Amino acid sequence: MLSYALPTGAKLAATIKICYYNTLPNANYIFLSIQLLVQTRKPSLQKMINFVILMNRQGKVRLTKWYSTYSQKERSKLIKEFSGIILSRGPKLCNFVDWKGYKVVYRRYASLYFCMCIDEEDNELEALEIIHHFVEILDRYFSSVCELDLIFNFHKAYYILDEILIAGELQEPSKKTIARLIAAQDSLVETAQEQASSISNIISQVSSM
């Protein structure tokens, strides 16, 4: 018996080849050969998306989400570098920038820049699709989203982003599913606010007696 241990992260595919051999006048022998094709792929321990930054044309940050470990000092330095790199690029340049062994993928919508830092071997077009996916959901939720919506409802933007991405990877590609989850969360918030309001009214009535 021949055994073979596949490397971690390897993909296995099998193909069967059938060959006919007429070795005898009145007999046909069928020869089956199974070829195993092993495609090794180095397992990636890094996340696809290291962090997400939303900033306006003046470099003011409106949203940040970190999926890799950075100190507060490193985060401030990264945001400053990102502002200088992206805001200085012309509108006719591509949306990909090589940066310190990573790739910066960004896209501008109105006055906001949506930026993602991905690993060097990851797909830039996939990151652009995730950005557009995020913007479409924001636009559907806020009914033509603008910068003020993210300023006054930043917690909603974070909640939507958490429904799309987890640990730097795409979690939910369906817009309908995310809209349903957000609506359920809004319903819970409204119910909690009504209960809190009713309790406060009862307390005020009791205290006034």
N, C-alpha and C positions, 0 to 999 in steps of 0.2 A: 504494500500500500504506500502510495506516495502522498505525502502531506506537505503543504506549503502554507506558511503563515503570511497573510497579506499585511503590508504596512498600514499604519494608522492613516485613515483618510483615503485609502485606495478605492478605486472603482473597479468592479469586476464585470466583464462581459464575456459571453461564450458564443462561439459560432460553430456550427456543425457542417462539415464538408462531407458529401457522399460521393464516392468514386466507385465506378464499376470496373471490375477486372474479369476478363474472360480467360482465365488460366487453363480451364479444361474445355473440351469441345462441347460438352452438354451441361455445363454448370456455370452459374454466375456467382461470383463472390462480391459481396458488398463490404466495402471498407469504410468505416466511420472514423473520422478524425475530429477530435474536439480541440479547438484552439482557444486557450484562455488568454484574453488580452487584459493585462493589468495596467491601468493608468494610475500612476502614483501622483498624488497631489499633496503638497506640504500643508499640514493642518495649520490654519491661521488662528492664532491666539488673540489677535487684535480684533476690535470691533470695526465694522465698516465705516460708521460715522463716529468721529471722535468728539465733535461738538457742533452746535448750531448757533449761529449769531444772526440776529436781525438788527439792522441799523438803517438810519435815514441818510440823506445826502450830506448832512452836516456831521456825520459820524456819531450821532447820539444812538446809543444802544437801546433797543426796545424789548429785546428778548434774548436770553442766552440759555442754552441747555448743554451741560457737559456730561459726556459719556465716558470720558477718560479722566484719570486723576490729575488734577492740576491744583497747585496752591493758589491762594488769592493773589499773590504777587505775580505768578505766572499768568493767571487769567487776565489781569490788567495789562500785562505786557503784550499778550496775544491779541487782545482787542485793539490795542493801539497800533500794532503792526498790521492787523487786518484792515483797519481804517485807512492806513497809508497805502496799502497795496491795492485795495479794491476801488476806493474813491478816486484814485489817480488814473485809473484805466479809462480809455476812451470807449465810446458806445459801439464802435465797430470791431473791437477786439473780442476774442473768444471768451467764453465763460469759465475757462479752466486756467489755473495758475499752479505751477510747481513751486512748492514751498517747503523747505527743510525736510525733504524725504516724504512729504505728503502732497496731496492735491487739494487745492481750494476750488470748490465749485460754487458759483454764485449766479444769481439771476435778479434782475431789477424789475420790480412791479411798482409803477407810479413813483412815489418818493422813498420806497423801502428797498433795501438790498437783503435778500435771503441768502445766507452763506452757510456752506457746510465744508468741513474738513474731513476728507476721507483718506484711506490708505492708498499708497502709490499704485498697488496692483488692482484696485477696485475700479468699477465701471463708472466713468463720469456721467454718461447719459442716464444711467439708473439714478444717480444722485439728483440730476436735473428733474427727472420724472417725480421723484419724491418731493422735491421743492414745489413743483407745480401741483402735485396732489395736495399738499398742505395748503397752498394758496387757494385752490378751488374749494376746499372745505371751509376755510375761513370766509371766503366770499359768499358761500351759500349760507353760512350761519349768520353773518352780520349783514347780509343783503348789500353787497358791494362794499367790501371791507376797505377801510382807510386807516391811516396812522393813528388817528384819535381813538378808533375802536380798540386798538392794541394798547393804547396808553390807559384808558379808563376800564378796560375789561381784560387786563393782562392775564388774570387767573383763568379766563376762558381759553385764551390762546395756549397757555401751558397745558390745560386739560386736553385740548384737541391734539396738541403735539404728543402728549403721553399716550393717546389712543392710537396714534400712527406709528410712533417709534418706541421701542423698548430696548434698552442696553445697546443703542446704536444700530439696531437692525429694524427693518420694516416689519411691523406687526400686522397691520390691518390695511389692505389695499382697497376695501370696499367703502365708497362714500356713503352709501345707504346705511351700512352697519354703524359707521361712526356717527352719522346724524341721529340714528335711533338711540345710541348710547348717550349722546349729549342731551337729547331731549329727556331721556329718563333721569339724567343727573340734574337737569334744570327743574324737573318735577319734584325731585327729592328736596332740592334747595327751597322751592316755593312752599312745600309742605312744612318744612322745618321753620321757615320764617313765619308762617301762619300760626303754628303752634307756639312759637316764642312770643308772638304778638298777643295771642289770647292769654298766655300765662302772665304777661306783663300787665294786661288789663285787669285780670283777676287780682293781682297783687296791689295795683293802684286802688281798686275798689275796696279791698280789705283794709288798706292803710288809711283810707279816708273815713272809715266808720269811727 
